[in-house]
């Protein structure tokens, strides 16, 4: 090619190019943002662990799990979401393997004493059965106890005598008590 021909092509090209500050339209579909998903892995804290509170005393460790994370209201059968919480509880029990364990069930103040006693016992037994079935406890490796509404963690009513749903929710719980002195 001659120099004159190259100059002619160079002069013709800028006319075909977009203007310097012209906004171009995308040539393909835009990506629509989707739901944010948390990755699974050892670095992730399962949401179930958020339902477990650890209380250490001189000779015991209490792993307190809100019953609402395990059971539907007024039920003793484990909910479909309970497995994640109990999976998070398992390693905490494994750290204290060999120590005596008691699983305690508690209810709020709704219902009569006999009903709440039975419900709390069934809830403790359901948690024990799951922990045994999934290898976190040995068969016969834990006792169960139900306390119904006898040991509230919070008031069931407000000072004015009206219902306290938040307080009642704190009372619906299962406590896994590990004796750390034996």
Secondary structure, 3 states (H helix, E strand, C coil): CCHHHHHHHHHHHHHHCCCCCCCCCCCCCCCCCCCCCCCCCCCCCCHHHHHEEEEECCCEEEEEEEHHHCECCCCCCECCCHHHHHHHHHHHHHCCCCCCEEEEEECCCCCCHHHHHHHHHHHHHHHHHHHHHCCCCCCCCEEEEECCCCCCCCCCECCCCCECHHHHHHHCEEEEEEECCC
